[in-house]
Amino acid sequence: MLKGTREHSGTLGDKRAGCAEVVWLTPAEAVEESGIGRTRLYGFLTNGALPSAKVGRTRHIRRRDLERFLEERMTEVPSAPAK
């Protein structure tokens, strides 16, 4: 788990089985893990490109959605520059 990561209620795997993987990330945690800038990440959240859930005043991003989002962008073919 990331240093300084808070444990979110109901977001961790079964600790008894030794699987304490965080399933939900805060935007700050997603920025740290992905390397995406804070402003750009919020842009992706706002336009719906990166799914998230808003709980109260805080957004939460599923780790698998962040991984899928990044993987899709890694496999996209960049468009040719305009001449």
mmCIF file of the N, C-alpha and C atoms, coordinates in Angstrom:
data_MODEL
# 
_entry.id   MODEL 
# 
loop_
_atom_site.group_PDB 
_atom_site.id 
_atom_site.type_symbol 
_atom_site.label_atom_id 
_atom_site.label_alt_id 
_atom_site.label_comp_id 
_atom_site.label_asym_id 
_atom_site.label_entity_id 
_atom_site.label_seq_id 
_atom_site.pdbx_PDB_ins_code 
_atom_site.Cartn_x 
_atom_site.Cartn_y 
_atom_site.Cartn_z 
_atom_site.occupancy 
_atom_site.B_iso_or_equiv 
_atom_site.pdbx_formal_charge 
_atom_site.auth_seq_id 
_atom_site.auth_comp_id 
_atom_site.auth_asym_id 
_atom_site.auth_atom_id 
_atom_site.pdbx_PDB_model_num 
ATOM 1   N N  . MET A 1 1  ? 0.841   -1.161  0.000   1.00 0.00 ? 1  MET A N  1 
ATOM 2   C CA . MET A 1 1  ? 0.000   0.000   0.000   1.00 0.00 ? 1  MET A CA 1 
ATOM 3   C C  . MET A 1 1  ? 0.892   1.232   0.000   1.00 0.00 ? 1  MET A C  1 
ATOM 4   N N  . LEU A 1 2  ? 0.410   2.308   -0.611  1.00 0.00 ? 2  LEU A N  1 
ATOM 5   C CA . LEU A 1 2  ? 1.183   3.534   -0.683  1.00 0.00 ? 2  LEU A CA 1 
ATOM 6   C C  . LEU A 1 2  ? 1.447   4.110   0.691   1.00 0.00 ? 2  LEU A C  1 
ATOM 7   N N  . LYS A 1 3  ? 2.608   4.693   0.846   1.00 0.00 ? 3  LYS A N  1 
ATOM 8   C CA . LYS A 1 3  ? 2.953   5.344   2.101   1.00 0.00 ? 3  LYS A CA 1 
ATOM 9   C C  . LYS A 1 3  ? 1.985   6.504   2.323   1.00 0.00 ? 3  LYS A C  1 
ATOM 10  N N  . GLY A 1 4  ? 1.398   6.559   3.501   1.00 0.00 ? 4  GLY A N  1 
ATOM 11  C CA . GLY A 1 4  ? 0.479   7.636   3.828   1.00 0.00 ? 4  GLY A CA 1 
ATOM 12  C C  . GLY A 1 4  ? -0.934  7.425   3.310   1.00 0.00 ? 4  GLY A C  1 
ATOM 13  N N  . THR A 1 5  ? -1.204  6.298   2.688   1.00 0.00 ? 5  THR A N  1 
ATOM 14  C CA . THR A 1 5  ? -2.538  6.042   2.180   1.00 0.00 ? 5  THR A CA 1 
ATOM 15  C C  . THR A 1 5  ? -3.481  5.735   3.322   1.00 0.00 ? 5  THR A C  1 
ATOM 16  N N  . ARG A 1 6  ? -4.581  6.432   3.339   1.00 0.00 ? 6  ARG A N  1 
ATOM 17  C CA . ARG A 1 6  ? -5.598  6.158   4.351   1.00 0.00 ? 6  ARG A CA 1 
ATOM 18  C C  . ARG A 1 6  ? -6.384  4.920   3.933   1.00 0.00 ? 6  ARG A C  1 
ATOM 19  N N  . GLU A 1 7  ? -6.815  4.168   4.927   1.00 0.00 ? 7  GLU A N  1 
ATOM 20  C CA . GLU A 1 7  ? -7.655  3.015   4.626   1.00 0.00 ? 7  GLU A CA 1 
ATOM 21  C C  . GLU A 1 7  ? -9.095  3.491   4.550   1.00 0.00 ? 7  GLU A C  1 
ATOM 22  N N  . HIS A 1 8  ? -9.715  3.294   3.399   1.00 0.00 ? 8  HIS A N  1 
ATOM 23  C CA . HIS A 1 8  ? -11.093 3.700   3.197   1.00 0.00 ? 8  HIS A CA 1 
ATOM 24  C C  . HIS A 1 8  ? -12.002 2.560   3.622   1.00 0.00 ? 8  HIS A C  1 
ATOM 25  N N  . SER A 1 9  ? -13.031 2.868   4.329   1.00 0.00 ? 9  SER A N  1 
ATOM 26  C CA . SER A 1 9  ? -13.964 1.861   4.818   1.00 0.00 ? 9  SER A CA 1 
ATOM 27  C C  . SER A 1 9  ? -14.518 1.043   3.657   1.00 0.00 ? 9  SER A C  1 
ATOM 28  N N  . GLY A 1 10 ? -14.357 -0.261  3.735   1.00 0.00 ? 10 GLY A N  1 
ATOM 29  C CA . GLY A 1 10 ? -14.907 -1.157  2.725   1.00 0.00 ? 10 GLY A CA 1 
ATOM 30  C C  . GLY A 1 10 ? -14.127 -1.188  1.424   1.00 0.00 ? 10 GLY A C  1 
ATOM 31  N N  . THR A 1 11 ? -12.926 -0.642  1.398   1.00 0.00 ? 11 THR A N  1 
ATOM 32  C CA . THR A 1 11 ? -12.195 -0.605  0.140   1.00 0.00 ? 11 THR A CA 1 
ATOM 33  C C  . THR A 1 11 ? -11.009 -1.542  0.106   1.00 0.00 ? 11 THR A C  1 
ATOM 34  N N  . LEU A 1 12 ? -10.739 -2.215  1.186   1.00 0.00 ? 12 LEU A N  1 
ATOM 35  C CA . LEU A 1 12 ? -9.581  -3.102  1.209   1.00 0.00 ? 12 LEU A CA 1 
ATOM 36  C C  . LEU A 1 12 ? -10.010 -4.543  1.030   1.00 0.00 ? 12 LEU A C  1 
ATOM 37  N N  . GLY A 1 13 ? -9.097  -5.348  0.511   1.00 0.00 ? 13 GLY A N  1 
ATOM 38  C CA . GLY A 1 13 ? -9.360  -6.772  0.371   1.00 0.00 ? 13 GLY A CA 1 
ATOM 39  C C  . GLY A 1 13 ? -9.405  -7.434  1.739   1.00 0.00 ? 13 GLY A C  1 
ATOM 40  N N  . ASP A 1 14 ? -9.520  -8.721  1.768   1.00 0.00 ? 14 ASP A N  1 
ATOM 41  C CA . ASP A 1 14 ? -9.601  -9.476  3.014   1.00 0.00 ? 14 ASP A CA 1 
ATOM 42  C C  . ASP A 1 14 ? -8.228  -9.533  3.665   1.00 0.00 ? 14 ASP A C  1 
ATOM 43  N N  . LYS A 1 15 ? -8.030  -8.780  4.737   1.00 0.00 ? 15 LYS A N  1 
ATOM 44  C CA . LYS A 1 15 ? -6.730  -8.737  5.405   1.00 0.00 ? 15 LYS A CA 1 
ATOM 45  C C  . LYS A 1 15 ? -6.368  -10.087 6.015   1.00 0.00 ? 15 LYS A C  1 
ATOM 46  N N  . ARG A 1 16 ? -7.376  -10.868 6.391   1.00 0.00 ? 16 ARG A N  1 
ATOM 47  C CA . ARG A 1 16 ? -7.094  -12.173 6.989   1.00 0.00 ? 16 ARG A CA 1 
ATOM 48  C C  . ARG A 1 16 ? -6.392  -13.080 6.005   1.00 0.00 ? 16 ARG A C  1 
ATOM 49  N N  . ALA A 1 17 ? -6.682  -12.926 4.735   1.00 0.00 ? 17 ALA A N  1 
ATOM 50  C CA . ALA A 1 17 ? -6.065  -13.773 3.714   1.00 0.00 ? 17 ALA A CA 1 
ATOM 51  C C  . ALA A 1 17 ? -4.756  -13.170 3.210   1.00 0.00 ? 17 ALA A C  1 
ATOM 52  N N  . GLY A 1 18 ? -4.367  -12.019 3.759   1.00 0.00 ? 18 GLY A N  1 
ATOM 53  C CA . GLY A 1 18 ? -3.131  -11.385 3.326   1.00 0.00 ? 18 GLY A CA 1 
ATOM 54  C C  . GLY A 1 18 ? -3.269  -10.608 2.036   1.00 0.00 ? 18 GLY A C  1 
ATOM 55  N N  . CYS A 1 19 ? -4.497  -10.284 1.624   1.00 0.00 ? 19 CYS A N  1 
ATOM 56  C CA . CYS A 1 19 ? -4.748  -9.569  0.376   1.00 0.00 ? 19 CYS A CA 1 
ATOM 57  C C  . CYS A 1 19 ? -5.266  -8.172  0.695   1.00 0.00 ? 19 CYS A C  1 
ATOM 58  N N  . ALA A 1 20 ? -4.416  -7.296  1.176   1.00 0.00 ? 20 ALA A N  1 
ATOM 59  C CA . ALA A 1 20 ? -4.847  -5.952  1.563   1.00 0.00 ? 20 ALA A CA 1 
ATOM 60  C C  . ALA A 1 20 ? -4.631  -4.963  0.423   1.00 0.00 ? 20 ALA A C  1 
ATOM 61  N N  . GLU A 1 21 ? -5.134  -5.291  -0.763  1.00 0.00 ? 21 GLU A N  1 
ATOM 62  C CA . GLU A 1 21 ? -4.974  -4.420  -1.918  1.00 0.00 ? 21 GLU A CA 1 
ATOM 63  C C  . GLU A 1 21 ? -6.054  -3.343  -1.897  1.00 0.00 ? 21 GLU A C  1 
ATOM 64  N N  . VAL A 1 22 ? -5.655  -2.105  -2.083  1.00 0.00 ? 22 VAL A N  1 
ATOM 65  C CA . VAL A 1 22 ? -6.606  -1.004  -2.130  1.00 0.00 ? 22 VAL A CA 1 
ATOM 66  C C  . VAL A 1 22 ? -7.357  -1.088  -3.453  1.00 0.00 ? 22 VAL A C  1 
ATOM 67  N N  . VAL A 1 23 ? -8.674  -1.072  -3.389  1.00 0.00 ? 23 VAL A N  1 
ATOM 68  C CA . VAL A 1 23 ? -9.501  -1.170  -4.577  1.00 0.00 ? 23 VAL A CA 1 
ATOM 69  C C  . VAL A 1 23 ? -9.872  0.224   -5.077  1.00 0.00 ? 23 VAL A C  1 
ATOM 70  N N  . TRP A 1 24 ? -10.088 1.165   -4.170  1.00 0.00 ? 24 TRP A N  1 
ATOM 71  C CA . TRP A 1 24 ? -10.470 2.535   -4.514  1.00 0.00 ? 24 TRP A CA 1 
ATOM 72  C C  . TRP A 1 24 ? -9.336  3.492   -4.177  1.00 0.00 ? 24 TRP A C  1 
ATOM 73  N N  . LEU A 1 25 ? -9.112  4.476   -5.044  1.00 0.00 ? 25 LEU A N  1 
ATOM 74  C CA . LEU A 1 25 ? -8.077  5.482   -4.855  1.00 0.00 ? 25 LEU A CA 1 
ATOM 75  C C  . LEU A 1 25 ? -8.702  6.866   -4.806  1.00 0.00 ? 25 LEU A C  1 
ATOM 76  N N  . THR A 1 26 ? -8.127  7.743   -4.020  1.00 0.00 ? 26 THR A N  1 
ATOM 77  C CA . THR A 1 26 ? -8.499  9.150   -4.084  1.00 0.00 ? 26 THR A CA 1 
ATOM 78  C C  . THR A 1 26 ? -7.802  9.731   -5.308  1.00 0.00 ? 26 THR A C  1 
ATOM 79  N N  . PRO A 1 27 ? -8.233  10.877  -5.785  1.00 0.00 ? 27 PRO A N  1 
ATOM 80  C CA . PRO A 1 27 ? -7.527  11.492  -6.912  1.00 0.00 ? 27 PRO A CA 1 
ATOM 81  C C  . PRO A 1 27 ? -6.045  11.713  -6.619  1.00 0.00 ? 27 PRO A C  1 
ATOM 82  N N  . ALA A 1 28 ? -5.702  12.112  -5.399  1.00 0.00 ? 28 ALA A N  1 
ATOM 83  C CA . ALA A 1 28 ? -4.288  12.315  -5.057  1.00 0.00 ? 28 ALA A CA 1 
ATOM 84  C C  . ALA A 1 28 ? -3.501  11.014  -5.179  1.00 0.00 ? 28 ALA A C  1 
ATOM 85  N N  . GLU A 1 29 ? -4.080  9.906   -4.757  1.00 0.00 ? 29 GLU A N  1 
ATOM 86  C CA . GLU A 1 29 ? -3.419  8.604   -4.875  1.00 0.00 ? 29 GLU A CA 1 
ATOM 87  C C  . GLU A 1 29 ? -3.294  8.193   -6.340  1.00 0.00 ? 29 GLU A C  1 
ATOM 88  N N  . ALA A 1 30 ? -4.342  8.472   -7.143  1.00 0.00 ? 30 ALA A N  1 
ATOM 89  C CA . ALA A 1 30 ? -4.311  8.139   -8.570  1.00 0.00 ? 30 ALA A CA 1 
ATOM 90  C C  . ALA A 1 30 ? -3.234  8.949   -9.285  1.00 0.00 ? 30 ALA A C  1 
ATOM 91  N N  . VAL A 1 31 ? -3.073  10.225  -8.906  1.00 0.00 ? 31 VAL A N  1 
ATOM 92  C CA . VAL A 1 31 ? -2.018  11.062  -9.482  1.00 0.00 ? 31 VAL A CA 1 
ATOM 93  C C  . VAL A 1 31 ? -0.655  10.467  -9.168  1.00 0.00 ? 31 VAL A C  1 
ATOM 94  N N  . GLU A 1 32 ? -0.460  10.076  -7.919  1.00 0.00 ? 32 GLU A N  1 
ATOM 95  C CA . GLU A 1 32 ? 0.822   9.521   -7.502  1.00 0.00 ? 32 GLU A CA 1 
ATOM 96  C C  . GLU A 1 32 ? 1.140   8.217   -8.224  1.00 0.00 ? 32 GLU A C  1 
ATOM 97  N N  . GLU A 1 33 ? 0.148   7.361   -8.358  1.00 0.00 ? 33 GLU A N  1 
ATOM 98  C CA . GLU A 1 33 ? 0.383   6.055   -8.988  1.00 0.00 ? 33 GLU A CA 1 
ATOM 99  C C  . GLU A 1 33 ? 0.547   6.144   -10.503 1.00 0.00 ? 33 GLU A C  1 
ATOM 100 N N  . SER A 1 34 ? -0.197  7.057   -11.134 1.00 0.00 ? 34 SER A N  1 
ATOM 101 C CA . SER A 1 34 ? -0.221  7.085   -12.594 1.00 0.00 ? 34 SER A CA 1 
ATOM 102 C C  . SER A 1 34 ? 0.787   8.039   -13.216 1.00 0.00 ? 34 SER A C  1 
ATOM 103 N N  . GLY A 1 35 ? 1.148   9.080   -12.479 1.00 0.00 ? 35 GLY A N  1 
ATOM 104 C CA . GLY A 1 35 ? 2.027   10.092  -13.050 1.00 0.00 ? 35 GLY A CA 1 
ATOM 105 C C  . GLY A 1 35 ? 1.275   11.136  -13.857 1.00 0.00 ? 35 GLY A C  1 
ATOM 106 N N  . ILE A 1 36 ? -0.046  11.019  -13.919 1.00 0.00 ? 36 ILE A N  1 
ATOM 107 C CA . ILE A 1 36 ? -0.870  12.024  -14.595 1.00 0.00 ? 36 ILE A CA 1 
ATOM 108 C C  . ILE A 1 36 ? -0.907  13.255  -13.695 1.00 0.00 ? 36 ILE A C  1 
ATOM 109 N N  . GLY A 1 37 ? -0.847  14.425  -14.269 1.00 0.00 ? 37 GLY A N  1 
ATOM 110 C CA . GLY A 1 37 ? -0.929  15.653  -13.489 1.00 0.00 ? 37 GLY A CA 1 
ATOM 111 C C  . GLY A 1 37 ? -2.311  15.810  -12.860 1.00 0.00 ? 37 GLY A C  1 
ATOM 112 N N  . ARG A 1 38 ? -2.352  16.511  -11.737 1.00 0.00 ? 38 ARG A N  1 
ATOM 113 C CA . ARG A 1 38 ? -3.601  16.694  -10.990 1.00 0.00 ? 38 ARG A CA 1 
ATOM 114 C C  . ARG A 1 38 ? -4.696  17.337  -11.848 1.00 0.00 ? 38 ARG A C  1 
ATOM 115 N N  . THR A 1 39 ? -4.360  18.426  -12.536 1.00 0.00 ? 39 THR A N  1 
ATOM 116 C CA . THR A 1 39 ? -5.344  19.132  -13.347 1.00 0.00 ? 39 THR A CA 1 
ATOM 117 C C  . THR A 1 39 ? -5.845  18.256  -14.485 1.00 0.00 ? 39 THR A C  1 
ATOM 118 N N  . ARG A 1 40 ? -4.932  17.545  -15.137 1.00 0.00 ? 40 ARG A N  1 
ATOM 119 C CA . ARG A 1 40 ? -5.328  16.668  -16.249 1.00 0.00 ? 40 ARG A CA 1 
ATOM 120 C C  . ARG A 1 40 ? -6.207  15.517  -15.744 1.00 0.00 ? 40 ARG A C  1 
ATOM 121 N N  . LEU A 1 41 ? -5.856  14.943  -14.580 1.00 0.00 ? 41 LEU A N  1 
ATOM 122 C CA . LEU A 1 41 ? -6.660  13.858  -14.016 1.00 0.00 ? 41 LEU A CA 1 
ATOM 123 C C  . LEU A 1 41 ? -8.088  14.343  -13.747 1.00 0.00 ? 41 LEU A C  1 
ATOM 124 N N  . TYR A 1 42 ? -8.217  15.510  -13.131 1.00 0.00 ? 42 TYR A N  1 
ATOM 125 C CA . TYR A 1 42 ? -9.556  16.045  -12.877 1.00 0.00 ? 42 TYR A CA 1 
ATOM 126 C C  . TYR A 1 42 ? -10.302 16.323  -14.178 1.00 0.00 ? 42 TYR A C  1 
ATOM 127 N N  . GLY A 1 43 ? -9.593  16.703  -15.217 1.00 0.00 ? 43 GLY A N  1 
ATOM 128 C CA . GLY A 1 43 ? -10.223 16.878  -16.526 1.00 0.00 ? 43 GLY A CA 1 
ATOM 129 C C  . GLY A 1 43 ? -10.798 15.567  -17.040 1.00 0.00 ? 43 GLY A C  1 
ATOM 130 N N  . PHE A 1 44 ? -10.031 14.485  -16.915 1.00 0.00 ? 44 PHE A N  1 
ATOM 131 C CA . PHE A 1 44 ? -10.512 13.166  -17.332 1.00 0.00 ? 44 PHE A CA 1 
ATOM 132 C C  . PHE A 1 44 ? -11.720 12.729  -16.500 1.00 0.00 ? 44 PHE A C  1 
ATOM 133 N N  . LEU A 1 45 ? -11.715 13.065  -15.207 1.00 0.00 ? 45 LEU A N  1 
ATOM 134 C CA . LEU A 1 45 ? -12.845 12.721  -14.345 1.00 0.00 ? 45 LEU A CA 1 
ATOM 135 C C  . LEU A 1 45 ? -14.081 13.522  -14.742 1.00 0.00 ? 45 LEU A C  1 
ATOM 136 N N  . THR A 1 46 ? -13.891 14.803  -15.016 1.00 0.00 ? 46 THR A N  1 
ATOM 137 C CA . THR A 1 46 ? -15.002 15.688  -15.356 1.00 0.00 ? 46 THR A CA 1 
ATOM 138 C C  . THR A 1 46 ? -15.652 15.307  -16.678 1.00 0.00 ? 46 THR A C  1 
ATOM 139 N N  . ASN A 1 47 ? -14.836 14.978  -17.688 1.00 0.00 ? 47 ASN A N  1 
ATOM 140 C CA . ASN A 1 47 ? -15.428 14.654  -18.990 1.00 0.00 ? 47 ASN A CA 1 
ATOM 141 C C  . ASN A 1 47 ? -15.859 13.191  -19.101 1.00 0.00 ? 47 ASN A C  1 
ATOM 142 N N  . GLY A 1 48 ? -15.650 12.409  -18.046 1.00 0.00 ? 48 GLY A N  1 
ATOM 143 C CA . GLY A 1 48 ? -16.118 11.026  -18.026 1.00 0.00 ? 48 GLY A CA 1 
ATOM 144 C C  . GLY A 1 48 ? -15.171 10.029  -18.662 1.00 0.00 ? 48 GLY A C  1 
ATOM 145 N N  . ALA A 1 49 ? -14.007 10.477  -19.111 1.00 0.00 ? 49 ALA A N  1 
ATOM 146 C CA . ALA A 1 49 ? -13.050 9.554   -19.721 1.00 0.00 ? 49 ALA A CA 1 
ATOM 147 C C  . ALA A 1 49 ? -12.518 8.558   -18.700 1.00 0.00 ? 49 ALA A C  1 
ATOM 148 N N  . LEU A 1 50 ? -12.431 8.982   -17.455 1.00 0.00 ? 50 LEU A N  1 
ATOM 149 C CA . LEU A 1 50 ? -11.993 8.119   -16.359 1.00 0.00 ? 50 LEU A CA 1 
ATOM 150 C C  . LEU A 1 50 ? -13.144 8.019   -15.366 1.00 0.00 ? 50 LEU A C  1 
ATOM 151 N N  . PRO A 1 51 ? -13.756 6.845   -15.236 1.00 0.00 ? 51 PRO A N  1 
ATOM 152 C CA . PRO A 1 51 ? -14.902 6.695   -14.332 1.00 0.00 ? 51 PRO A CA 1 
ATOM 153 C C  . PRO A 1 51 ? -14.508 6.913   -12.875 1.00 0.00 ? 51 PRO A C  1 
ATOM 154 N N  . SER A 1 52 ? -15.433 7.477   -12.127 1.00 0.00 ? 52 SER A N  1 
ATOM 155 C CA . SER A 1 52 ? -15.219 7.677   -10.697 1.00 0.00 ? 52 SER A CA 1 
ATOM 156 C C  . SER A 1 52 ? -16.567 7.718   -9.996  1.00 0.00 ? 52 SER A C  1 
ATOM 157 N N  . ALA A 1 53 ? -16.506 7.612   -8.691  1.00 0.00 ? 53 ALA A N  1 
ATOM 158 C CA . ALA A 1 53 ? -17.714 7.713   -7.870  1.00 0.00 ? 53 ALA A CA 1 
ATOM 159 C C  . ALA A 1 53 ? -17.508 8.875   -6.917  1.00 0.00 ? 53 ALA A C  1 
ATOM 160 N N  . LYS A 1 54 ? -18.536 9.689   -6.765  1.00 0.00 ? 54 LYS A N  1 
ATOM 161 C CA . LYS A 1 54 ? -18.443 10.797  -5.838  1.00 0.00 ? 54 LYS A CA 1 
ATOM 162 C C  . LYS A 1 54 ? -19.177 10.396  -4.568  1.00 0.00 ? 54 LYS A C  1 
ATOM 163 N N  . VAL A 1 55 ? -18.451 10.413  -3.462  1.00 0.00 ? 55 VAL A N  1 
ATOM 164 C CA . VAL A 1 55 ? -19.011 10.078  -2.158  1.00 0.00 ? 55 VAL A CA 1 
ATOM 165 C C  . VAL A 1 55 ? -18.864 11.328  -1.302  1.00 0.00 ? 55 VAL A C  1 
ATOM 166 N N  . GLY A 1 56 ? -19.973 11.954  -1.018  1.00 0.00 ? 56 GLY A N  1 
ATOM 167 C CA . GLY A 1 56 ? -19.898 13.223  -0.306  1.00 0.00 ? 56 GLY A CA 1 
ATOM 168 C C  . GLY A 1 56 ? -19.206 14.236  -1.187  1.00 0.00 ? 56 GLY A C  1 
ATOM 169 N N  . ARG A 1 57 ? -18.126 14.812  -0.690  1.00 0.00 ? 57 ARG A N  1 
ATOM 170 C CA . ARG A 1 57 ? -17.373 15.802  -1.457  1.00 0.00 ? 57 ARG A CA 1 
ATOM 171 C C  . ARG A 1 57 ? -16.120 15.219  -2.084  1.00 0.00 ? 57 ARG A C  1 
ATOM 172 N N  . THR A 1 58 ? -15.918 13.926  -1.926  1.00 0.00 ? 58 THR A N  1 
ATOM 173 C CA . THR A 1 58 ? -14.689 13.288  -2.389  1.00 0.00 ? 58 THR A CA 1 
ATOM 174 C C  . THR A 1 58 ? -14.962 12.329  -3.538  1.00 0.00 ? 58 THR A C  1 
ATOM 175 N N  . ARG A 1 59 ? -14.108 12.371  -4.533  1.00 0.00 ? 59 ARG A N  1 
ATOM 176 C CA . ARG A 1 59 ? -14.191 11.404  -5.637  1.00 0.00 ? 59 ARG A CA 1 
ATOM 177 C C  . ARG A 1 59 ? -13.320 10.207  -5.306  1.00 0.00 ? 59 ARG A C  1 
ATOM 178 N N  . HIS A 1 60 ? -13.727 9.060   -5.805  1.00 0.00 ? 60 HIS A N  1 
ATOM 179 C CA . HIS A 1 60 ? -12.953 7.826   -5.641  1.00 0.00 ? 60 HIS A CA 1 
ATOM 180 C C  . HIS A 1 60 ? -12.882 7.139   -6.996  1.00 0.00 ? 60 HIS A C  1 
ATOM 181 N N  . ILE A 1 61 ? -11.716 6.600   -7.293  1.00 0.00 ? 61 ILE A N  1 
ATOM 182 C CA . ILE A 1 61 ? -11.462 5.963   -8.585  1.00 0.00 ? 61 ILE A CA 1 
ATOM 183 C C  . ILE A 1 61 ? -11.080 4.515   -8.339  1.00 0.00 ? 61 ILE A C  1 
ATOM 184 N N  . ARG A 1 62 ? -11.757 3.601   -9.025  1.00 0.00 ? 62 ARG A N  1 
ATOM 185 C CA . ARG A 1 62 ? -11.381 2.197   -8.899  1.00 0.00 ? 62 ARG A CA 1 
ATOM 186 C C  . ARG A 1 62 ? -10.025 1.979   -9.539  1.00 0.00 ? 62 ARG A C  1 
ATOM 187 N N  . ARG A 1 63 ? -9.174  1.242   -8.842  1.00 0.00 ? 63 ARG A N  1 
ATOM 188 C CA . ARG A 1 63 ? -7.833  0.954   -9.359  1.00 0.00 ? 63 ARG A CA 1 
ATOM 189 C C  . ARG A 1 63 ? -7.920  0.300   -10.738 1.00 0.00 ? 63 ARG A C  1 
ATOM 190 N N  . ARG A 1 64 ? -8.833  -0.628  -10.922 1.00 0.00 ? 64 ARG A N  1 
ATOM 191 C CA . ARG A 1 64 ? -8.927  -1.321  -12.217 1.00 0.00 ? 64 ARG A CA 1 
ATOM 192 C C  . ARG A 1 64 ? -9.349  -0.359  -13.329 1.00 0.00 ? 64 ARG A C  1 
ATOM 193 N N  . ASP A 1 65 ? -10.188 0.661   -13.011 1.00 0.00 ? 65 ASP A N  1 
ATOM 194 C CA . ASP A 1 65 ? -10.562 1.649   -14.017 1.00 0.00 ? 65 ASP A CA 1 
ATOM 195 C C  . ASP A 1 65 ? -9.364  2.512   -14.396 1.00 0.00 ? 65 ASP A C  1 
ATOM 196 N N  . LEU A 1 66 ? -8.545  2.881   -13.415 1.00 0.00 ? 66 LEU A N  1 
ATOM 197 C CA . LEU A 1 66 ? -7.340  3.657   -13.699 1.00 0.00 ? 66 LEU A CA 1 
ATOM 198 C C  . LEU A 1 66 ? -6.377  2.840   -14.554 1.00 0.00 ? 66 LEU A C  1 
ATOM 199 N N  . GLU A 1 67 ? -6.188  1.574   -14.212 1.00 0.00 ? 67 GLU A N  1 
ATOM 200 C CA . GLU A 1 67 ? -5.290  0.711   -14.979 1.00 0.00 ? 67 GLU A CA 1 
ATOM 201 C C  . GLU A 1 67 ? -5.793  0.534   -16.413 1.00 0.00 ? 67 GLU A C  1 
ATOM 202 N N  . ARG A 1 68 ? -7.103  0.329   -16.578 1.00 0.00 ? 68 ARG A N  1 
ATOM 203 C CA . ARG A 1 68 ? -7.697  0.160   -17.907 1.00 0.00 ? 68 ARG A CA 1 
ATOM 204 C C  . ARG A 1 68 ? -7.535  1.457   -18.722 1.00 0.00 ? 68 ARG A C  1 
ATOM 205 N N  . PHE A 1 69 ? -7.794  2.591   -18.073 1.00 0.00 ? 69 PHE A N  1 
ATOM 206 C CA . PHE A 1 69 ? -7.655  3.897   -18.709 1.00 0.00 ? 69 PHE A CA 1 
ATOM 207 C C  . PHE A 1 69 ? -6.232  4.089   -19.242 1.00 0.00 ? 69 PHE A C  1 
ATOM 208 N N  . LEU A 1 70 ? -5.244  3.799   -18.409 1.00 0.00 ? 70 LEU A N  1 
ATOM 209 C CA . LEU A 1 70 ? -3.843  3.955   -18.814 1.00 0.00 ? 70 LEU A CA 1 
ATOM 210 C C  . LEU A 1 70 ? -3.476  2.969   -19.918 1.00 0.00 ? 70 LEU A C  1 
ATOM 211 N N  . GLU A 1 71 ? -3.926  1.735   -19.798 1.00 0.00 ? 71 GLU A N  1 
ATOM 212 C CA . GLU A 1 71 ? -3.617  0.710   -20.796 1.00 0.00 ? 71 GLU A CA 1 
ATOM 213 C C  . GLU A 1 71 ? -4.192  1.086   -22.161 1.00 0.00 ? 71 GLU A C  1 
ATOM 214 N N  . GLU A 1 72 ? -5.418  1.618   -22.186 1.00 0.00 ? 72 GLU A N  1 
ATOM 215 C CA . GLU A 1 72 ? -6.035  2.031   -23.450 1.00 0.00 ? 72 GLU A CA 1 
ATOM 216 C C  . GLU A 1 72 ? -5.213  3.128   -24.121 1.00 0.00 ? 72 GLU A C  1 
ATOM 217 N N  . ARG A 1 73 ? -4.679  4.040   -23.335 1.00 0.00 ? 73 ARG A N  1 
ATOM 218 C CA . ARG A 1 73 ? -3.899  5.130   -23.899 1.00 0.00 ? 73 ARG A CA 1 
ATOM 219 C C  . ARG A 1 73 ? -2.526  4.667   -24.364 1.00 0.00 ? 73 ARG A C  1 
ATOM 220 N N  . MET A 1 74 ? -2.012  3.608   -23.773 1.00 0.00 ? 74 MET A N  1 
ATOM 221 C CA . MET A 1 74 ? -0.712  3.074   -24.182 1.00 0.00 ? 74 MET A CA 1 
ATOM 222 C C  . MET A 1 74 ? -0.816  2.352   -25.525 1.00 0.00 ? 74 MET A C  1 
ATOM 223 N N  . THR A 1 75 ? -1.998  1.820   -25.848 1.00 0.00 ? 75 THR A N  1 
ATOM 224 C CA . THR A 1 75 ? -2.151  1.048   -27.072 1.00 0.00 ? 75 THR A CA 1 
ATOM 225 C C  . THR A 1 75 ? -2.712  1.872   -28.225 1.00 0.00 ? 75 THR A C  1 
ATOM 226 N N  . GLU A 1 76 ? -3.110  3.139   -27.981 1.00 0.00 ? 76 GLU A N  1 
ATOM 227 C CA . GLU A 1 76 ? -3.628  3.986   -29.048 1.00 0.00 ? 76 GLU A CA 1 
ATOM 228 C C  . GLU A 1 76 ? -2.506  4.358   -29.997 1.00 0.00 ? 76 GLU A C  1 
ATOM 229 N N  . VAL A 1 77 ? -2.832  4.422   -31.268 1.00 0.00 ? 77 VAL A N  1 
ATOM 230 C CA . VAL A 1 77 ? -1.859  4.816   -32.276 1.00 0.00 ? 77 VAL A CA 1 
ATOM 231 C C  . VAL A 1 77 ? -1.951  6.336   -32.402 1.00 0.00 ? 77 VAL A C  1 
ATOM 232 N N  . PRO A 1 78 ? -0.833  7.038   -32.198 1.00 0.00 ? 78 PRO A N  1 
ATOM 233 C CA . PRO A 1 78 ? -0.878  8.493   -32.332 1.00 0.00 ? 78 PRO A CA 1 
ATOM 234 C C  . PRO A 1 78 ? -1.201  8.905   -33.757 1.00 0.00 ? 78 PRO A C  1 
ATOM 235 N N  . SER A 1 79 ? -1.965  9.975   -33.891 1.00 0.00 ? 79 SER A N  1 
ATOM 236 C CA . SER A 1 79 ? -2.318  10.443  -35.236 1.00 0.00 ? 79 SER A CA 1 
ATOM 237 C C  . SER A 1 79 ? -1.110  11.123  -35.865 1.00 0.00 ? 79 SER A C  1 
ATOM 238 N N  . ALA A 1 80 ? -1.069  11.061  -37.186 1.00 0.00 ? 80 ALA A N  1 
ATOM 239 C CA . ALA A 1 80 ? 0.042   11.666  -37.927 1.00 0.00 ? 80 ALA A CA 1 
ATOM 240 C C  . ALA A 1 80 ? -0.070  13.190  -37.830 1.00 0.00 ? 80 ALA A C  1 
ATOM 241 N N  . PRO A 1 81 ? 1.039   13.891  -37.728 1.00 0.00 ? 81 PRO A N  1 
ATOM 242 C CA . PRO A 1 81 ? 0.989   15.348  -37.674 1.00 0.00 ? 81 PRO A CA 1 
ATOM 243 C C  . PRO A 1 81 ? 0.413   15.925  -38.979 1.00 0.00 ? 81 PRO A C  1 
ATOM 244 N N  . ALA A 1 82 ? -0.338  16.978  -38.849 1.00 0.00 ? 82 ALA A N  1 
ATOM 245 C CA . ALA A 1 82 ? -0.932  17.642  -40.030 1.00 0.00 ? 82 ALA A CA 1 
ATOM 246 C C  . ALA A 1 82 ? 0.166   18.327  -40.832 1.00 0.00 ? 82 ALA A C  1 
ATOM 247 N N  . LYS A 1 83 ? 0.030   18.267  -42.157 1.00 0.00 ? 83 LYS A N  1 
ATOM 248 C CA . LYS A 1 83 ? 1.027   18.901  -43.038 1.00 0.00 ? 83 LYS A CA 1 
ATOM 249 C C  . LYS A 1 83 ? 0.507   20.190  -43.585 1.00 0.00 ? 83 LYS A C  1 
# 
